[in-house]
Structures are given as C-alpha cells and as structure tokens.
Amino acid sequence: MNEDYIYIALADDDEDDRFFFTEAFEELKVTNKVSTFKDGAELMHYLEAPDNEIPDLLFLDLNMPKKSGIECLKDIKANKKFKDLVIAIYSTSSSEEDVEETFVLGANIYIKKPNDFEKLKKVLSEVVTTNWQYHTNGLNKENFLLRL
C-alpha cells in the first residue's frame, strides 16, 4: 500500500459511470489515484502484468463484455498476489442471487450504483474510509450490502 495516496481502480464498461466515478473522487477530500478499465479483460491484463501497481481498492462491475465481474472476482481470489486487494462489487443489479454469489466468492462489499452524484460521493467516501482489515474480520451478509 502506498503511504501517500489510496490507489483505486474501477472496471466498468459504461463510459458515463467511469466518468462520474473519477469526478466523484476528484471532489472527495481523500488523496487518491484512480485508474479505470473498460472491461474485465483489460483489468486482468493490467493486474497480471508484473510491474504494475496493485490497487488498494477495486470497484468491480458485474456485467461487462469480454470478462464479467464474476469471472474477474474468481481469478483475483485464486491468485495469492491479490490477497490484500479489497474488492467492492459496483453494479446496477441488486438481485439477491448476485449479492449471494459475490459474497460467497469473497468480495468485501456490494454497492448498488447510486443514480445521484451526491449519493455516489457519499458511498465512495464511506468505502474509502472503512478500515478493511477490521471490517473483513467481522464480515457477514448483513454488512456486505452497503445501503444508504
């Protein structure tokens, strides 16, 4: 983990969602570096490259072309290189099936994409300021789905 900033990555095929995500982080009072990826294949190519910085926090959309968020989550959790990577599922879906599957696969939190910019900033601020080492120890399904 870099001491000077929080390195945040987002994999999402929706260009507008990527734009609003980066804009929200620019407005937050958190020193951060944000990288975005247009699909799961691009994300995994970046993560698997030996010299690339591993994000502290990854926001992962579920429905993406080339490689879905579920496929990325499985690959990330199968690789010891990413054992400290905090994964926030970031999706328009809030189906019980998606929540259950991503919880079982080891994601840290599930966020339904807010449809309002101020709510987006609030959600992102809450996720970034969470002490994940503590939070993950007590992870259960009730605190997995972030509700605002």
C-alpha positions in Angstrom: 0.0 0.0 0.0 1.3 3.4 -0.9 1.5 5.8 2.1 0.9 9.0 0.1 -2.4 8.0 -1.6 -5.1 5.4 -1.9 -4.9 3.6 -5.3 -8.4 2.9 -6.6 -9.3 1.0 -9.7 -12.7 0.7 -11.4 -13.6 -1.9 -14.0 -16.9 -0.8 -15.7 -18.0 -0.9 -19.4 -20.2 2.1 -19.0 -18.2 5.2 -20.1 -20.5 7.6 -18.2 -20.2 5.6 -15.0 -16.4 5.7 -15.3 -16.5 9.5 -15.8 -18.8 10.1 -12.8 -16.7 7.8 -10.6 -13.5 9.7 -11.4 -15.2 13.0 -11.0 -16.6 12.0 -7.6 -13.1 11.1 -6.4 -11.7 14.4 -7.5 -14.3 16.1 -5.3 -13.6 14.0 -2.2 -11.1 15.1 0.4 -9.1 11.9 0.0 -5.6 11.8 -1.6 -6.2 9.2 -4.3 -5.1 7.9 -7.7 -7.8 6.4 -9.8 -7.4 4.0 -12.8 -10.4 2.9 -14.9 -10.7 -0.1 -17.2 -13.4 -0.6 -19.8 -13.9 -4.3 -19.3 -12.8 -7.3 -17.2 -10.2 -8.5 -19.8 -8.4 -5.1 -19.7 -8.5 -5.1 -15.9 -7.0 -8.6 -15.6 -4.3 -7.8 -18.2 -3.3 -4.8 -16.1 -3.4 -6.7 -12.8 -1.4 -9.7 -14.1 1.4 -7.6 -15.6 4.4 -8.0 -13.2 5.4 -4.3 -12.9 2.0 -2.7 -12.4 0.9 -1.3 -9.1 -1.8 -3.3 -7.4 -4.8 -1.1 -6.3 -5.7 -0.8 -2.7 -9.3 -0.9 -3.6 -11.1 -2.3 -6.7 -14.6 -1.4 -7.7 -15.9 -4.2 -10.0 -19.0 -4.0 -12.2 -20.6 -7.4 -12.7 -21.9 -7.1 -16.3 -19.0 -6.4 -18.6 -18.1 -7.7 -22.1 -15.1 -10.0 -22.7 -14.8 -10.9 -19.0 -17.5 -10.4 -16.4 -17.1 -9.1 -12.9 -17.8 -12.6 -11.5 -15.0 -14.1 -13.7 -12.6 -11.4 -12.6 -13.5 -11.9 -8.9 -12.8 -15.7 -9.2 -9.5 -15.1 -10.9 -8.4 -12.4 -8.4 -9.4 -14.6 -5.4 -7.5 -17.6 -6.9 -4.2 -15.6 -7.0 -2.2 -15.0 -3.8 -0.7 -11.9 -5.4 -4.0 -10.2 -4.8 -4.7 -11.4 -1.2 -4.8 -7.9 0.2 -6.9 -6.4 -2.6 -10.2 -5.0 -1.3 -13.0 -5.7 -3.8 -16.2 -3.7 -3.9 -18.8 -5.0 -6.3 -20.3 -2.0 -8.0 -23.4 -2.8 -10.0 -26.8 -1.7 -11.1 -28.1 -5.1 -10.1 -29.2 -5.7 -6.5 -30.5 -9.2 -7.1 -30.2 -11.5 -4.2 -28.5 -14.0 -6.4 -25.7 -11.6 -7.4 -25.3 -10.4 -3.8 -25.1 -14.0 -2.5 -22.7 -15.2 -5.2 -20.2 -12.3 -4.8 -20.3 -12.7 -1.0 -19.5 -16.4 -1.3 -16.7 -15.7 -3.8 -15.0 -13.3 -1.4 -15.9 -9.8 -2.3 -15.6 -7.3 0.6 -18.7 -5.2 -0.1 -21.6 -4.9 -2.5 -22.7 -1.5 -3.7 -25.7 -0.8 -5.9 -24.7 2.1 -8.2 -26.3 5.3 -7.0 -28.3 7.3 -9.6 -27.4 10.6 -8.0 -23.9 12.3 -7.9 -24.1 13.4 -4.3 -25.1 9.8 -3.2 -22.2 8.5 -5.3 -19.8 10.7 -3.4 -21.2 9.6 -0.1 -20.9 5.9 -1.0 -17.4 6.3 -2.3 -16.3 8.3 0.8 -17.7 5.6 3.1 -16.0 2.8 1.3 -12.6 4.5 1.1 -12.6 5.5 4.8 -13.5 2.0 6.0 -10.8 0.1 7.9 -11.0 -3.0 5.8 -8.7 -5.1 7.9 -11.1 -4.7 10.8 -14.2 -4.8 8.7 -13.3 -8.0 6.9 -12.7 -9.9 10.2 -16.4 -9.4 11.0 -17.8 -9.8 7.5 -21.2 -11.2 7.3 -24.0 -11.0 4.8 -25.8 -8.2 6.8 -22.9 -5.8 6.5 -21.9 -6.9 3.0 -24.6 -5.0 1.1 -24.0 -1.2 1.5 -27.3 0.6 1.9 -27.5 4.4 2.0 
